[in-house]
Amino acid sequence: MARTISTRRKVIVSAIAWLIGLTLFFPILWTFLTSFKTEGTAIAMPPRFLFFDWTLENYQTVQTRSNYFRHFSNSVITAVGSTIIGLIIAIPAAWAMAFSPTKRTKDVLLWMLSTKMLPAVGVLVPIYLIFRDLRLLDTHIGLIIVLTMINLPIIVWMLYTYFKEIPVDILEASRMDGASLRQEIIYVLTPMAIPGIASTMLLNIILAWNEAFWTLNLTTTRAAPLTAFIASYSSPEGLFWAKLSAASTLAIAPILIMGWFSQKQLVRGLTFGAVK
Amino acid sequence: MGSISLQNVSKNFGGVTVIPDISLEIEDGQFVVFVGPSGCGKSTLLRLIAGLEDVSGGVIQIDGQDMTRTAPAQRKLSMVFQSYALYPHMSVRGNIAFPLKMEGADKETIDKAVNNAASILNLTDYLDRKPRQLSGGQRQRVAIGRAIVRQPKAFLFDEPLSNLDAALRVNMRLEISELHKKLKTTMVYVTHDQVEAMTMADKIVVLNAGNIEQYGTPLELYTKPANRFVAGFIGSPRMNFIEGDEAKKMGAHTVGVRPEHLSPSKTEGLWAGTVGVAEHLGSDTFLYVHVDDVGQITVRASGDVAFHSGETVYMTPMDGRLYKFDAQGQAI
């Protein structure tokens, strides 16, 4: 028998869910609204919610002052670049661990994950010095390397769990059917793993896009992505809330739009294997 | 064409020996069944022949050629898996055509072979469906179709019917037997079901703990079991084993007699006992009899015999149907 839930209970639960959802969404909404205010309205007390003179002035200022598109393209290059390199390294690694595991495979997986537990600031100085000596500071390559490194454990883990879900029998069947390793990968494994690879890719682009610690510390101008673009509005000339909000909106918009369109894929990918 | 020869083949997984040392000759065109209890190494042996596992020692020859270190794709064998292992993203047509595509056959050849296989297996109406839209029996037929299109040297079946329900299993059993008669290709078939083994095989390999207990035709195994293990494994219901003084009187450590080789009587016989349970199936009657100093004895009488729980029954083994085993379990 299905559980019966009273209408009263439904209303209360829905109200709580909406409250939590709106609370989480409010800062983004507020940033978005503030970006259309003048600096004066932005700090007005009591705060104005919807009834103010809407203006695009902040966006113009932001673009002329700090060249949004250069930062945007830097973000795209580093996020996509690190994701592609990460996948190229992680696919064979996860493949080997899922389909030909050894006694130490679990240990290797945990060891990789443990690197994520290290506080990044603990290795900031050595990495900064290495980057300085190798002339990688403020370069795309340098940033791609660092983003690949920090996200690789997550990519390997995610792919490993997807590959684990593919029945070995099917791969063995393709071997019996005369498929070479290359054919097995192209015709059997990849089509079956595509949902997993796609959601790993999406999540990793989001993580790389939002990464702020290393991107802020290892870049200045040439390779600076959108995180640095936002940060540049936070202090040097005093706080300009409206311009900071416009910069933030511009920085998070692409990833928000991408996330919105791919949310079905993302949820499916992240819960893949949890319920068979 | 498709003879398979195993010479001193062994297999260890880590420190565990699954197959200590097996030698076996399978002649071309034979239907050979590996049978044994679970964990006896029968599937491992099949996977060694397939090349999906590497041997730890010994030589595997297929068609007279050494294939011990050859990759599965080059052994020209086809395998049908217990889980069917169909490619979920391909249609039935795509699944059956896959081995030919891998060989690089042209489109015309592929179409002809796929249509031919589909008509043999009654799959013509389902060619454009995906595996998930098929029933268990249909999936198994697709798996068989995929195996037959490339005309392999031998077919390997790994418990192909164990996921099917009882009625379908009997049907598929017949279909596979008919397929063998039609194709006359070597088939190696793994099962834990001795009825499947007895009904389908030209020759049966009885395996126990990674060793071959006996290799022979179904009737040889039934009438001349080499040891107590084979005697107990082949035949249903199981053979009765009698040990102790009663066996010593007959000059053996253990005496075995099959339930269908005991004649029950109400008046006289070698052993007397009390009927515990009587199962009346119409065609047969099974009596589970308790005999003092001997233990439980199963009797299978043909037709409906008027014995009931609590009655006394006398049983006599038929002439020449008594099996004697020594202390090591070997037939005397």
Interface residues (C-beta under 8 A of the other chain):
Chain A: P167 D169 I170 E172 A173 S174 R175 M176 D177 G178 A179 S180 Q183 Y187 V188 P191 M192
Chain B: A50 G51 L52 A71 P72 A73 Q74 L77 S78 M79 F81 Q82 S83 A85 L86 Y87 P88 H89 F98 P99 K101 M102 E103 R146 R150 L156
